[in-house]
Amino acid sequence: MKSLFYGGWIFSFFVLCGGVLYAQTDAVKEVRLYDYSDEIIGASNQLYRMVVAGENGRLATWKDILVTNTKPATAISLSPSGSNFAVANSKFLIEIWSLETRNVLLGKLKGHSDAICALDYSRDTRYLVSGSLDKTVKIWDVKSGLLFKNLPCKYPVHSVCFSPNGYFIACDQGNDIVVFNFMKSVAVQGLNGGHRLPIVKMKFSDDGKYLMSLDEGGVVNVWRVSDGEVCQKLAVTGGVKDADMHHNNKYLATIDEEGKLKMWNLKKKELMQTLKSKQAGKTVHFSYDYDKEEALLTHCDRKNCYIWDIVRLEPAFDVLAAKMQEERMNLWNRKRVDESSEAYAKRVNDSLQVKSGKVMSEVLTELGLKWRPLGKPQRSEYDKEQKGYVLIFPNIKPFVLKMTQEEGVAFEEAFDRCEFNYPIYSLDERDDFGLVYLEVYDPVKKKVCYLDDQRRHVQPQKKMVSGEIVKKIGEEEVVLKQKLKDYFDREMAQQRISDNVKVNVEAHPQEGIGEDGQAVIDYHIAYSYEVMKTEKKNVGDWEPGRYLLAESNAATASVQVIRETFEKELAGYIVPGRNITIKVTGSADGAPILRPIKYSGLYGDFSGEPYYLN
């Protein structure tokens, strides 16, 4: 089993998928401005929650509501839950404060012997990492307040960050970067030679494949973590104070000493927009709510906090196309109800790569027609060197329509009445759309000429999971579906659950990053059930406004099926060294959740955990 399913696996139940952000050229517009009563030295935020540190030790929210007064901060980080934050002070001490209740100190973390320059929470809020001039990186267990790991370094540390999957920590070492597997306390990658000046900021991409770094000279590198190569480089002049990378890896925001906020397109390596704030810049940060599909850009200068609307930003088309391709391939890869195991294996193994390429072409054309509709083109004069006409469409790159000069006479006469049909779009390394196929039709003379450049075009390629793995998971999904159906049928027959409950299970492989930094295949399984709208009173679920697991027969049954799945069908995957993540989301009484639900403490202490609404 281990040789077939390489790497670690993640089991995800009730998985929520993030959305995309759309936009055009004037992508950034100011929404709000908060004027502070103190000189700002640092800030950290999670979407609509923000904590700001003043030079006199004043800590407040972005509406300038005081949280507490303490010693001046040297680093600050808001928990992903938004309920508390960590702040390091000049006494080499880290304090954990509540953001919800004024003057509530939740804990103190002691252990550094020199200035603490950087703090960052893990996405699950379990750990906090700190980097210090004492040449150590320390990982703290937030709940217990104890030191979990101590990583000695050769040089003072100015910047640290967690990877989204929780395996890795990146820290600067002089002008270079070291990526640690912090659980094993070993360095798995060195990112060297990309900077000539000290590094002041780092951030992993959401998929963990890339790392952004900023140095004192304004040079921004985007590293490919797997091989340690710089895949994008941007030199920003003007004394950059801070920079942050958008979650889709396409955009970068910088703030300089003059207070100019600049939005860059990393794919094209060009400046999109410049906005000037009132004073010298301090911090800039993208934040994204994966549940609500909302994004913000925030930044601070000396006295003000700004919130910017960035919903008009175009998506990263390569990322979006790969996601759409994966979703459609997962549907195609499923074993059909009437399909034999032999026929299923043959279909998957024989045509997986061909189908993948076709789906990608369909996805790019669908996205291209939405974001870059053809419109009516203009044409050049006949170009003897290129042996054809350059067609210039409003929204996509020009291309040459090949023909002889004699054929061109008739084409010029018919051009105004020509129809442009059956386009096939492509996408280049700059995330720009182009055409690889187009039929140009003269409706009067019934003649057609073609643009056909598909063989020379290289589309974005996503490494496909092998047919053997796809086939095995497809077979397992059928077994899990039947088991789920049988279990709920028995519950309904005994009238513990009404027939108003709809259940399903879906399984698919997905490429991820393992604990050694290399590509692995993650195994995603999503169990779901839904209470349909009905006039019946007994639907086998919660009464309105009740959310306790034990009070819902349908919820209890679902958890029981998941437990049995772990103990039986999936037991072979649950071995030491494999990472398993379980996510349970949603409500089941049919009523929308409008605010956080107070937790009763039934399953232990979960204060300060991330939560999501709606």
N, C-alpha and C positions, 0 to 999 in steps of 0.2 A: 504493500500500500504506500509506503513512504517513497519508494522509487517512482511510483506513478504520479502521486500528488506531491510535487516538490514544494518545499517551503512551508510556512505557517498558514493556518486557516483561521478565518474569522466567521463565527456564526452570528448573524444579525437577525433579530426578530423585530417585526414591525418597523422596517427601515424607512426613514424619511429622506427624500432626495431634495437637494438644494436646487434652486432655479437659476435663471440667468438674468442678466441686467441688460437693458437696451438703451441705446443712445446715439447722438449725432455729434457734430463738430463742437458746438458750444455746450459741452457735456457737463460743465460744473456751474451751478448757480447757488448763490448764498441763500440759505433758508433762515438761519437765526444767528444772532450775535449776542454773547454775554460779556458784559464789562466787569472785570474783576477789581477788587479793592486792594489787591496785593500784587507784587511783582511775581509773575509765574516762572517757576523753574522746572516744572515737569507736569505731565498729565498722562492718564491712561483711561481708556474707555472700552466698553462693550456695547455697541450700538447706542441705545438711548440712555445709558448710564455712564457717568464719567466722574473721575476724581481728579482734582487739580491741586498741586502742591505749590505753596507760595514761599518766598524767600525767608519769611519770618517763622516758618513752621506751620502756617495756617493750611489746613486740608479742608477742601470744600467740594461740593458737587458743581456741575457746570452752570447751574443757575445761581451760583455764588451763595449756596446755603452751607453754613459752617458744619463740618463733621467733627473736627477736633482741632486743638492746637497742640503741637508737639515740637520736637527739634527739627530744624531744616532738613529736607529730604535730599539724599544723594541718588536715590532710585525709587521708582514706584511702579506697581503693577496691579491692575484690577482683576479680580477673579472672574473666570468665564461665567460664573453664576450671577455676577453683578451684585452680590450681597455683601462682599467684604473685599478688602484690598491689603496688599503688603507694601510697606514703606520702609526703606533703609535710611538711617540717619548718621550723623557725623560721629556718633559713639560706636560705630561698627555694629549696630544692633538693628534687627529686622522686627518690626511690629506689625501685627495683623489686626486691623480695625474693621468694625462693622460700618458698612455704608448705609444701613437701614436705620440704625439707632445711634444718636449722637453720643460721643464720648464713651463708647463701649470698646474696650481693648480686649480682643479675643485671645491674644497670645504674644509671646516674645520668643524670637529665635536668636540664640547667642552662639558664637563660634568663630566669627571672622576676627582677624587681628589688624586689618587695615581697611581703607575705604571700600564700601560696597558700591559698585558702579552699575550693576544691571540685575533686574529681577524678571522672572517670567513664570507664569503658572502653566502646568500641563492642562490640556483641554478638558480632562475629566475632573479638574480642580484638586486632585489627590496630592500632587507634588508642587513644590515651589523650588525653582533653581535660582541661585545667586552667584554672581561672579565678582571677584574682589581683586584689589591690588595686592593682596597677600599671596597671590599666585595659587589660588584654589578656586574650584567650582564646587559648590555644596548643593545637594538636593535634600530638601526637607519634606518630611511627612507633615502635611498641613494640620491634620486633625490632632495628631499626638503632640505636635510641636517639637518632635525629635529629629535629629540629623539622620537621614536615611543613607546617604552616600557622600563621601568626600573624594573629589578627584583632584589630585595635585597636578599643577601645570608648571611649565618652564618659565613662563612670563606672566606679568600682571594681566588680569582679565578685565576688559572694558565692556564686553557685550556677550550675552548668552541668550539662547532661545530653545524652546522645546519643539520637536517635530510634531505634526498633528497626530500621528499614530502612537505617540508616547514612547517610542523605542529610543529616540536619539536626543542628544543635546549638542548644539554647536556653540563653540566659544572661540574668540579671537586669541591668537598667540603671536604677538608681534604684528607683522603684516599678513600673516597667514591665518587659516581657520582649521580647527580640529573638530571632527564629529565623533562623539562618544556614544557607544551603547552603554547607557548609564547603569542599567541593571547588572551588566557584567563588568562594569568599570574598565572597559577597553576602548581604545580608539579604533574606529572602523574605517575612517577616511581622513585624508589630509587634503585641504584645498589650498594650493600653494601657487605663488607667482602672479596672482591677479592684482595685487595692491602694492604700491610703493610707500604708502603712508598708513598710519594706524587706523584700524577699523573701529567704527563707532556704532554701527547698527547692523543687525542681521534679522532675517525672517525666512522661515520655510514656506514654500508653496503649500496649498491645501492638500495636494496629492503626495507631498513629501519628496517629490522627485527633484525639486529645484530649491536653491537657497539664494536669497538676495543678500548682498553685503554692500555697505556704504563706508567709504573711508573719509578722513578729514579733508581730503582734497576735492571731494565731490564726485569721485569715481564710483559708479554703481556697477557691480558685477552680478550676473545671474549665473550660478553654477549648476551644472548637472551633477547631482550627488553621486550617482552610480559610478562615474569614471573620473570625477574631480576636475572636469574641464569647464572653462568659461564659455557658455553658449551665447551670452549677450553681454555687451559692455557699453556703458553710457557715461561720458564725462560731462558733468554739470558744473559750469562756472558760476561764481558769485557767492562763495562761502556758504555752501549748503549746511544747514543746521540739523536737518532731519529728513528722512525719506521713508516711504512705505510702499510696498507692492500690493496691488489689488489681488484678491483671492484667485482670479483666473489667470494670473501671470502675464497679462497683456499690458497693464497700465502701471505707471509709477507716479507717485506724487512727491514733490520736493518742496521744501520751504527754506529760504535763504536769509541772510543777515539783514537784507533790505525789506523783508516781509513779503517777498513775492512768492506766491503759491503757484507752482507750475505742474501741469499735468502732461505726462509723457506717454507716448505709445512705444512700448518696449519692442514690439515686433518690427515696427518701422524705424525705430531709433530716431524719432522726431518729436519735437515739441508740439503739443496739441493746443494748449491754452495757457495763458499767464494771467493770474489774478493778484492784485496787490492788496494786502491788508494794511493796517494802520502803522504797525511797528515791526521791529525785528522778530523773525520767526523763532519758535521754540520747538514745537512738536507737530507731527502730522501722522494721521492714522486712518487706514481703511478698516471698517468693521462690517460684518455681514451676518445676518440672521438666516440660517439655513432653513428654518422652519417657516418663517414668514416670507422668505425671499425678498428681504429688504437690505439695502446697503446704504452706508453713509460714509462721507469723508469728513473728518474733523481735524482742526488744527488750532494751535494756540500761538499767539505772539506774546509780547511782554505783559499785556494787560487784558487781552481779550481771548475768548474762546469762540470759534466759528464752527457752524454746522453747514455742510454743503450737500446739495442735492446732486446725486450722480446717476440717477435712474436712466438718463439718456445715453449713458455709455453703451456702446455696442458690445456684444459678447465677444469672447475669444472664440472665433469661429472654428479653429482647429480643435479646441477642447469640447465645444458644443457638438461638433460633428462626430467626434469619437464617442461621446456619451450617447448620442442618438443611434449611432451604428451599433453600439453594444446593446442597447435596449432592444433594437429590432432583431439583432442576432440571437439574443436570449429567447425571444418569442419563437424564432425560426428553429432554434435548437431543441425546443421542447418535443418530447415524444408524443405523437398523436394517439388519440384513444384507440383507433383501429389499426395502429401501426405495429407490425411484429418487431421483435428485437433485432432480427436479421436485417429487415428493411431499414430500420432506424439507424443501425450501425453503418450500413452502406451509404445512406443519404448523408449522414454527418461526415464520415471520413472522406468520401469521394468529392464532396462539393463545398466543404467548409470555406476554403480560401477563395474559391470562385464567387461564392455567395457573398462573402465578406466584401470583396472588391466592388461587386454590383451594388450592395447596400450603401457603401460609402459614396459611390457616384450618385445614387439617388438622393442621399442626404445632402450632399453638397449642392446639387441642383435645386433641391427644395429650399435650402437656406439662401442660395444665390438669388432665386426668383423673388424671395421675400425681401431681402436686404439690398439687392442690386438689380432691380427690374430692368429689362433691356431698354425700353424706350425706343425712340426713333433715332437711327444713327446718321452721322455725316460721313462723307467719303472724301478721300484725297483725289488728286489727279492720278492718272495711271503712273505707277512707279516702276520704271524699267529695271532698276537694280533688284527690287524685290519681286518683280514679275507679278504684279497684282495691285489691288487697291487697299489702302489702309482704311478700315471701318472704325469710326470713333463713336462709341455708345456713351450716353451720359454718365453711366454709373460703373462701368467696368473698363479694364485696360484695352487699348486699341489692339487690333490684330490685322494681319494681311490676308485678304481673300485672293487666292492665287487664280490666275487665268491668263490667257494670251492677250496680246494687245488687240487682235482682231475680235476676240470675244468681248473685250472691254467696250467696244463701240456699242454693241447691243445692250450691255449691262448699264452703261451710262444713260441710255435712252429709257430703260425700264426701271431705273433705281427708285424713283419716287413712288412707284406703285408696288414695289417688292414687299413681300411678307417675310418675316424672320421667325422661323418655326423650329420646334424641337431642340431647344438649347440644352447643352450639357455643360455644367459649370465645373471649374477646378478651383483649387486654393493653393497659393504659393507660400513660401517661407515667411513673407511679410503679412500673412493673414489677409491677403487681397484676393478677391474673386476674379477669375478670368474665364474665358470660354475655350472648351476643347472640341466642341461640335456645335454646328448650327446649319440649318438648311435655309437658303435664300431662294425664295420662290417668286417667279413672275407669273401672276394669275392670267395674264393675257396670252402669252406665248407658251404657257404651261411648261416652263423650263425651270430647272432647279440647279443651283450650284451649292457647293458645300464648303464649310470649314470643318476639317477633320484632322485634329492634332492630338488625338487621344494616346497614340503610341509614344509620343515624346513627353507626355505630361506625367509627372510623378505626384500622385495624390498623397495626402497625409496617411501614413501607414501605422496602424495600431497592431502590435504583436498579438496574434490570435492564440487563444488557448487551444491546445492540441485536440484533435477529434476524439482521442481516447478518453480524455478527461471530460469533454462535453458529453460524450455518450454515457459514461458512467453516472454523471450527475443527472442526466435526463432519465435514466432508468431508476435512480434513487428517488427522484421527484415523484414518479408514478406511484411507487410504493408508499411514500409519505402521504400523498393525496388520498390514496385508498384507506390508509389507516385513520387519517383524520375524519374522513367521511363515515367510516364504520363506527368510530367512537361517538360521534355526534348523533348518528342514527340511533344508537343504543340509548343515549341520554334522552333523545326525543321520545323514543318508544316508552320509556319509563316516566315520561312527563316531567323530567327535571329541567328540560329546556324545551321551549316552544319551537314550532317549525318556522318561526320568524327570524331565525338566526342563519346568516350566510357565512360559510367558512371557506378558507382557501389556504394553500401552501404553495410557495414558489421557491425554486432553487436554481442558482446559476453560479458559475465560476467568474472571478473577476481578478484582473492583475492588480497586485499591491506591492508594497515594500516590506521585506522581511527584516528581522532584527540584525542581519549582517549588512543591511543597506542594499541588497540585491533584490531583483524581481522575484516575487512568489505568486502563487495562485491562492487567492482567498475564496473560501466557500461561503456564499451568502444563502441563508435560508430564511424566508419570511413567512411566518404564520400570521393569519389575520382572521378576525371574525367581525361581523357587522350586524347590528340589530336593525332590521328593516322597519320603515315607518308602518304603523298599524294602529287600529283602534282598540286592539286587544289590551286588556290590563295585565295579563300574565304572559310576559314575553321571555321569561327565564333570565332576566337581567336585573340591573339595579332599579330601584325606585328613583324618580327624578331627584337629582342633587346628591345621590349617594355614590361613592366611588370605592368602597372597601372591597378588596378582592373576594373575601369570604362571603360577601353578600350577593355575589353574582354567580349563578350556576354556569353561565356561558364562559365567564372569565376563568373560573376555577377549572372547568373542563379543558379550556385551551392550555392553561399552565400545566395541567396533568399530561396532556398529549406531548407538550414540549419536554417535560421531564422524562417521559417514557422514551422519547426519541433519543435523548442523550444517553439513556441507560441501555438502549438496544441498538437501533439502526445506525446511530452515529457514534457508538461507543469506540469504534476503531480509530476515530480521529482524535479522541480526547486522550492524549498521552502527554507525559511531561515534556515541556519545551515548546508546546504549541500554544499560541495565544488565542483565547476565546473571548469574544465580546458579545454580550446579550443586551439588546435594547428593547424595552417595553414601552410603548407610547399609546396615547389615545384615551378616549373615554367611551363608555358604552351605553349610557342611558339616553342617547339621542339628543341631549341638550348640549349646546356649545359651551366650552369652558372659556369664561371671560376674564378670569383673574386666577392667580395662584391659589391652589387648594391647601388649606392648612393640614400639615401632616400630623398624624396622631402619635407617632413614635412606635407604632406596632412592630416594625422590623428593625429597630435600632436607630442610632443617631445618623440622620442624613441632612443635618443643617448645613446650609451653604452649598448644596449640590446644584448643578445646572438644571434648570427646568425650562420647558417650552410651552407656550400657550397656543390654543387653536390648532 
